[in-house]
Amino acid sequence: MEHRIELLLRGGRVIDPAAGRDGIADVAIAGGRILAVEPAIPAEAAGEVIDVTGKLVLPGMIDTHAHVYQYVTGKFGLDADMVGVRSAVTTVIDQGGPSCMTIPGFRKFIAEPAATRALAFISAYLVGGLEGHLYPDLYGPGGVNIAHTVKAARAHADLVKGVKAHAETGGVSRWGLEVIRMGKEIARGAGLPLYIHLGQLWPVAPGAEVDADDVVRALMPLMEPGDVLAHPFTRHPGGFISQQTGEVHPVVWAALERGVSVDVGHGSHFSFEMARKVLDAGIRPFTLGADMHGYNVRLPAADPDAATEPANPFAGVAPFNLTHAMSELLHLGMTLPEIVATVTCNPARMLRMEDSLGTLQAGREADVSVLELREGHFELRDNSGARERADRLLTPCFALRAGQYHAADSPLIPR
């Protein structure tokens, strides 16, 4: 007899904040879609059963800050499936890799061949994410074309879900906030959220002086409901914490109150010290992006250029991935369901795709992430080199992308 249920995930703890579910349940899948999520589904009704007892079963995780435009963005770009399904992440959002000139290539060479769903926040800059920390002069107002970028975003609306720009002291020392104003015009013209990098990225121009607090104060009035502030926990000047007072900027509070959201953007911009200040102030991140790229993770293969590369502000991060970043938030006191929301239903809302992503609702595409919550003694380390001991660690086991199984075997997963 033909089984109606092709695959049954049996006995796991299903955490689905969008559905208000947190408990032991089985997940039935057929035809690449969720059939049912129920407390007990007979195993004999399924063609295949995977026992996930003791594991966490989540809606397919969404990494809101990825760099996967491999080769085109130089050493920034990582393989989409290593960051994605091979790390138990079913959707990745490339933050600023493709531009209006290169978004067709992103579709052809990244989104289409990847097993992972690959989306993008289009760069406000013509050069996109072309090793931008090395060439700041490429990122001025002369390198922005508002009309072309709006047109490209609309033409690729199935892939482009936002606009990426930077507000930091190095850029402001060269051209003020003009690029941000242009980025805001692009976002309005395309009807998309603007995603803003906070924290110093480029060196301040020779002879210039810029107050990082002034940059934050000038930026916030430009931010509108639905826009996103990234890197709230950065130790670099120009983040949520004032350099003068050591507390959260009042203008940040005002922006959050009118509907601006917060994305962790972990990467090279995570500091335990700053995270505690922001969290203790009562701010909770809405979404969590790992922000992995070729300068803050290193593949096992030897890199012949490593010995000759100059120091850069993105170095110094221990091996990490999205579940590792989730573990750090758990260590800092956020609850597990709260953290799960930052990688499932909340990013689905940010993408305006909550009708298709972020929950294990029957009839939806079967995007599922299965994790293990391990107990023991684990060392966590931030970008400053600070080390802390945690007693719980989330690790990826496998993912289902549209019902297809993918083992979590990425070499980027911390071991």
N, C-alpha and C positions, 0 to 999 in steps of 0.2 A: 504494500500500500504506500502511495506517495505521501510523504509528510508535508503538511501545510507549513509547519515551522521548520525553516531550514537550519537555523542556529538558535540555541538557547543559552544565554548567560545565566548560570544558576547560582543562587545563594549569596550574591554580593550585597554590600551596603550601597544602595542606590541613593545618591545625593543629587537632587534636581531642584534647585531653588525656585526656578520659574514655575514648577508644578507644585511647590510646597511639599516635596517628598524627601524624606530622610529616614530610610529603614531598609530592612532586608527584603529583597524582592528579586524576581526573575525577569529577564528581558528577552522577549521573543522577537525574532527577526526573520523576514522572508522577502525575497525580491529586492534586497538592498534597503528595506524600510522597516521601521519599528511596527510590529504587530500588536504587542501588548506589554505592559509593565504591571505585573501582578505578584502578590505574595507567594503563590505557589502554582507553577505551571507544570503539568506532568511531563517528565523527561521523555516518556515513550512517545509523546506527540512530536518530538523534534528529530530531525535528521542528524544533527550534531549537537552535542552538549559540551560546553566549557564550564568547568566548575570554578567559580570565582569566589568561593567561600573565603571570608577574611580579607577580601579586597574591596576597593572602592570602585563603583561603577558610576561614571559621570556622563552627562552630555558631552559630545565631542568638544575638547578644549580648543579655545581660540587664543592664539598668541597675537596680541595687538601691536607688537613692535618687533618686527623681524627685518632682517636684511638678507634677502635671498635672490637678488638679481645677480646671480653668479656670473663672473667674468666681466660683465659690463661695468660693474661698480668696483672693479679691481679686487683688492683683498677684503673689502667689506663683505662681498656677497658669499653666502654659504649655500650649500645644496638645500633646496626647499624641503626635500623629504627627510633629510637628516634633522632639520629643525622641526619638521612637521610629523608625519605619521610614524617615522622611526623613533620619535621621542614621545609617542602617544598623543600628539597634537594633530587635530584633523583640519584646522584652518589657520593659516598664517597671513598676516597683513604686513606687506613690505612697506616700511615707513620711508618714503622719499627716494627710493631707488630709481624708479622710472620717472621720466619727465614727459612733457608733451611730445618730444621728439623720439623717445625710446619706448613709450608704452606699447606700440605694436610688437616690438621685440620681446617685451615682458610677457605678452599674451602668447606669442608663438613659441618661445624657447623656455619659459618658466611655467606659466599657468596651465597650458595645454598638456605638456608631457608629465607634469608632476602628479603623483597619486594624491598628494595633499591639495586641498582647496587653497589656492594662492590668490589673494586679493592685494590691493595697493592703495595707499594714500599717495596721490601723485605729487611729485616735487613742485614747489613753486618756481624752482630754478630750471633753466633750460638744460643744465648739465646733469640734473638729477643728483644721485648719490655718488658721484664720481670721486671717491677718496677725498671727500670735501674738506676734511681736517688738514689736508696738505696744501690746498690751494684756495685760501679764503677769497682771493680777489675774483674768483669765478662766480661768486655768490652775491654780487651787488645788484642794484636796480637795473643796470644795463644787461644783466643776464636773466631777466624775467620778461616773458611775453604774456600779458594777461589774456588777450583774446585767443591766442593759440592754445593756451593751457585750458581755458574754459571749454573750447571746442573739443579738445582731446578728451577731457574728463567726461563730457556728455557723450561722445562717440563710443567710449569704452565704459559706460555706466555700470555694466555688469561686473567689472573688475575694480573700477575706481570708486572708493567709498569715502574719500576725504582728501584734504590738501595738507602737505607738510611744509613747515617753515621753521626758522630758528630766531629766537630772541635772546641774544647773549652779548656780552661786552665787546668781544672782538669784532663782531659785525657792526654793532652800534658805533664803535670808534671810527669806522670807515664810512658808513652811510646812514647813521641814525636808524630810525624804525621804518624807513621808507619801504624796505622789502616786506616787512610785516603788513603794512597797509596794502601793498600790492597783493600779497597773499590773501588778505581778507577780501579784496575785490574778486579774486579768483574763486574763493570759496562761495561768496554770495552769488556770483554769476553762474556757478555750477550747481548751486543749491546743496552744498556739502559742508561738513564741519571742518574747521581749521585746527590742525594739530600742531602745537607749538613746543619746540625743544626749549627747556630752561637750563641754565647752568653754562658756564663759559665753555666754548668750543674752540675758538680761534684766539691766538695771542692778540692783545690790544695793539693797534697800529702804533708804530714808533712816534713818540712825541705826544701821543693822545692820552688823556685821562678820562676814565669813565667810572661813574659810581654804579656798581651793580644793583644797588637798591633803587636807584633812579630808573634803571632799565625796567625793573619789575613794575614800578609805579606807573611808568608811561605805557607799558604794555596792557595792563589789565582793563582799562576802559575800552580797548579795541575788541576784547573777547566777548562773544555773544553766547546765549544758551545753545548747548550742543557742541560748542568748541571744547578742545581738550588741552589741558596743561600736562606736559610730560616731565618726568624726572623730579617729583616732589621731594625725594630723599637725597638729592645730589649734595655732595660736599663741595662742589665747585661754586664759585660766586655767581649769584643771580638766581638762586632757587627760592623755595617757599620761605626759608628762614632768612631774616634780615641780617646783614653783616654788622649792622649798627646795634640792634637791640637783642639779637639772639632769639627772637620770637617770630612767629608767623606774621608776615606782612598783613596789615589791616586790609589792603586792597585785594589780597588773595581771598580773604573771607568774603568780601563784597562780590567778587567774581563767582565764587562758588554758590553764594546765595541766589544769584540770578540764573543759575543753571549751567555754568561751566563745569566740566567734569575733570577728574584726575586719573591719569594713567601712570603706573609706577615706572615703566621704562627702565627696567633694572640695569642691565649692562654694566657700563663703567660709571654709572651714576647712582650707585647704591651705597649709602653710609648708615651703619647701625645708629650712630649718634644722631644724625639728622632725622632718620626714620622715627626714632623715639620722640624727638621733639615735635614732629608733625602729628604723629599718632596720639601722643599725650595731649596735644591741643584739641583733639576731637575730630581731626580730619581723617576720613577713611578713603582709600583709593577706590575708584569705581571700576577700573580695569587694571589688568596686570600684563604687561608685555615683558618678555625676557630680554629683548635688545641684544641678542647675540650677533656678533659679526666677526670677521676674520682677524680683527686686531685684539679682541678680548677673549677669544677662545682659540685654542691651537689644536689642530688635528694631530693624531699620532704620528703621521708621516713626517719625516724630518724636513724642515724648511731651510733650504740652502742660504736664504737671504737673512735668516734670523739674526745671525751674529753681526751683520753690518747695518741693520735697521736702526735709525735714530729713535731715541725715546719718544713716546707719544702719550698724550693724556688718557688714552684708552687702555693702556697696559695695566697689569697688576691685579687682574681679577682671577680668582681660582676657578677651576672648571665649574660650570653651572649650566642650568637649563631652566625651562619654565617650572618644572616641579621643584627644583632646588629653590627658585625664587619664592614659590608658594610656601616651602618649608620655612624660609626666613620670616615671612609674614606670620606663620603659625608660631614661630619662636618669639615673635614680638607681641603676641597676645591676641591677634585676630582669630576668630573662630573658624573652624574648618568649613562650615556651610557658607560663611561670609567670604572666605577665600575662593571657594568653588564658584560663587557668583561672579567673581572678578574675571574668571576665565570661561564662563559659559553664557548665562543670560544677559549679564551687563554688556559685554562686548557685542553680543547680538543686537542689543538696543543701540549701541554706538554706531554700528554698521547699518542700522535701520533694516535689519534682516531677522528680527525676532519672529517673523512668521515662518521662517525656515530653519533657523539655527538656535542653539542655546538651550534646548530642552529635549527630553526623551518622549515626546508626545506620540501616541499611535498615529501612524500615517506619515510621519516625518522620515526623511532620509536617515538611515541608520549610521549616524556619526556618534561613536561611543569611545570614551577614554577609560581605560582600566588602570588603576594605580594601586600601589601598596603603601600603607602607612606603617613604617617600621619604627620600632622602639629600641632605644639603646643610647649610645654616646656618639655624637656626630659633631665634627668641627665645621663651622660656617665661617667664611671670611669675606669681608667687604673690599671695596676698591681702595680703601686707605691702608689695607693690610691688617685691620683689626680682626681678631679671631674670637669667636664665641662658641661655647659648648651647648648643643641642643640635645634634647632627649627624644625628639621625633623627627623623622625624615620621610618625605613623600618621594617615591620613586615610580617611574612609569613601567608598566608591564606590557601592554599592547593597546592598539587602537583598531577600531572598525571604521573604515571610511566608506560610506555608502554600502555597508555590510561586508566589505572586503577586509580580511584580517591582515594586520601589519604588526610584526613583533617590534618591541622597543629595543632595538639593537644599535642605535646611533652611537658612533664613537664620541659624540659630544656629551653624552650623559655622564655626569660625575660618578666615578666608581669608588 
